């Protein structure tokens, strides 16, 4: 009898607690509790209009759905990619960045970058052209580790008043450019005639215009150590030695030196035009080798792999949103970049943008080329930066080329 009473009392207590728990207006039945949002982060170095647009797009996306919360974290420009790499490898990095395919390639061997084809909506993947998709899947494992969302390329900027004063025009060839620089130096001895905003891209341009390739992606054979390339490097060294070219920046970009009157012309991103304060003219990249060639710079969304399906899917959900034609068009405007998606190009926003953007007409898109996003390309970029700096510093050209090849081979061997 005592056991029955004890059981009844216990049952009464349980029923009483259950009744109390359901009686308050703040209580929510467990089955109806709102799901906690998955937080994903994007690290970036954007400022001004680019940062403003990115943050607005994120806010609009967060408000549009209840599953994902995207958080933007601004980072210093200097050392950004190194900081990202270290954080991702330590497991506490961002979920997303916007960068080049060559950057994503650094993470492929360690399985630290997501295969986006598993997460993006089919209609997002379908936005890519054949050439864009080729780059997006050109990694060593054949997977899709980037969604290119904007493109750009370098053009030739020159001081319009100075060129008019000296009777000069945008150079068609490297020989024309050197002649222009000699005219500038004769009239203004303290002014440099020209600089590459990126020596790495300058090196690639000089190499590819010879008709040589950088490397064989199938065999990792290095192909740019040739007499033709050596001649191009010698041209660069001679121009530096004569004070016609410079490779020493005052800040992050040569646009700053252009604005201050320290240089008469430079090759930089078409997206840099809004930052120029000196009246400028524009032209296409000079040619002069066996083939016409200019680099294409496609930047896209990269998602890192932390073995967390919810974070990977959440990041992809934001990419689906950001790639929508009208939203992507707004990003192109904010960045002053050409679009990669045909659907974006058909929007009124983009059409109006292009109509007022003369710089895009100098990109020489018909001669533009990108590189396979394999590990070797990252090593090659580092080697070419060192090559150009060494050549500019007076090192024997052939020695510098040999050392560049040796560096790449050593890095590949240590993978």
N, C-alpha and C positions, 0 to 999 in steps of 0.2 A: 504493500500500500504506500509505504514511504517513497519507494522508487517511482510509483506512478505519479505521486504529487510533485516530486522533484522534476520529473519530465514535463509535467503540465506547466509548472512555473517557468521552466526554461523556454518552453514554447511561447508562453505569454510574453516573456521579455523580448524574444526575437521578433514577435509580431508587433509589439509596441515600438521597438526601434525602427522597424520597417515603416510603420505608419508615420512616425515622427519625421523620418527622412524624406517622406514624400509630401509633407504638409507645407513646407516653406516655399515661397514663390521663387527664391534664388536657386533652388535645387533643380538640376537638369537630369533626367533619366540617362543612364549611361549610354543607351543606344542612340540618343539624340545629341550627344555631346559633339560640338564642332571639332573637326579634325584639326590638329596643329599643322600650321603651314611649314613646308620644307624651306629652309633658308639656304639660298645659294649666293655666293659673292662673286663680284667681278672687280678685278684690279685694273686700273688704267692710269695713264699719265696725261689725260686730256685736260685742257684748260679752256676758258672763254666759251665761245659758242658751242664747241664740241662737247664740253663737260655739261653745259646747260641742257643741250638737247638729249644727251645720254641720260641724265638724271630725270628729265621729264618723261622720257620714254619708259624708264624703269618705274616711275611713280604711276603712270597710266596703266602699265602692265599689272603692277601689284593690285591696283584698284579694280582691275577687270576680272579677277578670278580669286578663288579662295584656297588654292592649293600651294602656291609658291610665293615666297617673299624674296625678291632680289635686292641685294644690298651692294651699292657701289662704294669702293674704297680707292680714293685718289692716292697715288704713289709718286715719289720723286722720279724724274726722268732718268737721272744718272743711275746706272746700275740696276735698272728695272728688271731686265731679263734674268740677270744673275740672282736677284732677290726672289723672283718667281720660282726659278729652278730649285734653289735651296729649300724654299718653303714647301713646294710640291713634293720633293723627295723626302722631306721630313714629315709629310702627312698633314701639314697645317697651312697649306697654301690656298689660293683662290680656286673657285670652281671654274671660272672663265677668264680669259683675256681676249683682246682683239689684237691679232698680230699676223705675221707672215707664216706661210707653210713651213719655211725652213726652221722656224722656231718650234713648231709642233714636232718636227722630225727629231728633235733632241730627246723627246720623251718616249718614242716608239719602242725602242729596244727594252725599256724597263716597264712597258705596259702601263705607263702613267698618263696616257691620253685616250679619251673615249672614242670609240667608233661611232660617229654621229649617225651613220646610216641605220643604226638600231633604234634610234630614239626620235629623230626628226620626223615630222609629218611628211607623207609622200608628196604633198603639194609643195612643200618647201624644197625638197630635193629636186623636184621637177623644175624649179626656177633656174637651175644652173644650165648654162650652155655646155656643149660638148667639151670645149677647151677648158672651161672653168672646172667642170667635173673631173677632167683628166688631171688637172693640178691637185684637186681636192683628194684624189685617190692615188697619187703618185708616190706614196710612202712605201717603204721597203716591205711592209706587210700587206699592201694592197687595200688597206682599209681607208675609210673616210674620216680624217682627223681634223678637218677644217671646213667651214662653209664660207668661201670668199664673198664678202658683202659689198666691198668697194674696190676700186682699182685706182691706180695713178701711175705716174711715170715722170721722168725728168725732162725739163725743157731748158732752153738757154735764155737767161735773163741778162739784159745789158742796160747800162746807164744811157738812157735815150738822149739826154742833152749832150753828154760827152761824145757819144758816137756821131751825133749830128755835127758837132763842132769839128770833129776830125774827119768827117766824110766817110765814116765806116758804116757797115751794115752787118746784120747777123751772119756769122760765118756758115758756109755750107760744108766746109771740110776742116780738118785739124790744121792744115797748112794755112787756110784763111784765118783761123783763130790766132795762130802764132803771129801772122802778119798784123792783125789787129792789135795784139798785145805789144808788139814792137812799136807801133804808132803811139799807143798810150804811154809807154815807158819813155819815148823820146820827148813827149810834151810834158808828162808828169812823172818825173823819175821816182817819186816816193809811192806811186800807186802801182799795185799789182794789176795785171791785165785780166787774170782769170783764176778760178778755183773750182774744184769739184766739191759740192756739199758733202758727198759721200765718196771717199777714195775707193771704197770697196766696189761700189757700183760703177765708178769710173774705170776701174781695172777690168771689170767684167765687160764693159762696153768696148774698151780698146781691144780686148782679147777676142770677143765674139765677132767684131767687125773684120778681123783678119781671115775669118772663115774657119778658124779652129774651134773646137769645143773645149769646154772646161774639163770634162771627164766622161768616161763611159759608165753609165749607171749600172750596167749589168756586171761589169768586171771591176769597177772602181779604179780603172786605169786613168791616170792623170794625163791630160792631153795638151795642156797649154804651154809646155816648155819647148817652144819652137823658135826658130830664127825670126819669124814674122812678129811674134809676140815680143821678143827681145827688142826688136826695132821700135815697137810702139812704146815700150818702157824706156828706151833710150831717149825717145822724143820727149817724154814726160820729164825725165831727169834733166835734160838739157834746158828745158823751159824753166824748170825750178831754179837751176843754177844761174840762169841769166836774169832772174827776178821777174820773169814774165808771168809765171804761175806762182801760186803759193798754196801750201797745205796747212797753214797755221791759222786756226780760227781764233777770234776774240771771245766767242761764246759757244753756244751749242750748234748754231747754224751760220753759214756764210751770208745769210740775208742780213745779219747784223753788221757785218763788215761792208756789205753793199750799201746799206743805209747810211753808214758813217763816211762813205767815200773812200774806203781803204782799198776796195777792189772795183774794177770797172765792169766785170761780168762774172757770172758763175752759172753752173749747172746745178739745179735743185728741183725739188718736187713742184709740180704744177700747183699743188695745194698750198704752196708757200706764197703765192701772189698777194693774198690779202695782207700779209705782214710787211710788205715792202712800202717804205715811206718815200723813197726816191722815185722820181718818174722813170719808168722803165719801158723797154721794148722787149719783145720775145721772139724766139726762133726755135726751130727744131734742133735736136742734137746734131752736132757736126758728124759727118761721115768721113770716109777716106780709106777704108780697107777694101778687102775683096768682096764683101757683102754689106748690105745696109742692115743695121740692127740697132734696136734700142731696148732697154729693159722695161718690163711691165711689172708693176708692184701691186699685187693683189693682197689685201688685208682681210682677214676673216675671223670668225668666232672659233675659238679653241676651248674644249672642255676637258678638264683633267680628271683622271680616274682615281678615286679613293675607295673603290669597291663598295660604293653606296648607290644603289639603283635609284633611290628617291632623289638624291642630289643630281645625278646624271640626267634623269628624266626631267627634273625641274629646270635645269640649265637649258636643256633642249626645248622645253616649252617656251622659255623666254626667247630663244633664237627663232623659233617659229613665228613669234609675235614681231620681233625686230626685223625679220626678213620680209614682212608684208610690203608690197610695192610702195604704198603711200608713206609708210613709216621709214622704209629704206631710202626713199627719195629725200625725206627730210634729213636723214643722216648724211647723205651725199652732199646736200646743201651746206650743212653745218661744218663738214670736213673739207668742203671744196674739192671733192673727189668724184671722178666718173663712176657710174654704176657698172655692176657686172651682170645684173639681171635684165633681160629684155623687158620683162613686165614693169620694172621700175622705170625704164626709159620711156614707157608709154604713158606715164602719169603726167598730168599738166604741171605739177610741181617741178618735175625733173626737166620737162621740155622748156619751161620758162628759165630755169637755172642755166641750162646749157646755152640757151640763146644769148645770155648775157655774160658768158664765160669764154673769152677769146683764147685763153691758155690751152683749152682742150684741143684746139685745132692744130697745135704744134706737137702733139704727143706721138705722131707717126705710128698710129696703132697698127697699120698694115705691116710694119717691120718689127713689131714688138714681140718679145719672147720672154718666157719664164723658164724656171729650171725645175727638174724633178725634186720633190721634197724628200730627199733621202739624207741619211746622216752625213754622207760625204759633203753635201752642199754646205752644211754648217761649218765643217772644217775648212772648206775652200774659202768661204767668206772671211774667216779669221786669217787664213794664210794670205789672201789677197790684200787685206788691210795692212798686214805686216810688210808685204812685198812693196806696196806703194810707198809706205813710210820709209822703208829702207832705201829704196831707189831715190826718193826725194832727199834723203839724208846723204846721198853720195856713194852708197855701196855699189860695187860692181854689179851691173844688171844681171849677168849670167849667174853670178854667185847668189844673188837674191832670188832668182827663179829656182835654182837648185834647192835652196833652203826651203822655199815655199812648198815644193813637191815633197821634200823629205818630211816636212812637218805633217802634211796630210797623210802620207803613207804611215807614219808612226802612229798617228791618232787612229787610223783605221785598224792597224795591227793590234792596238791596245783595247779594242772594243770587246 
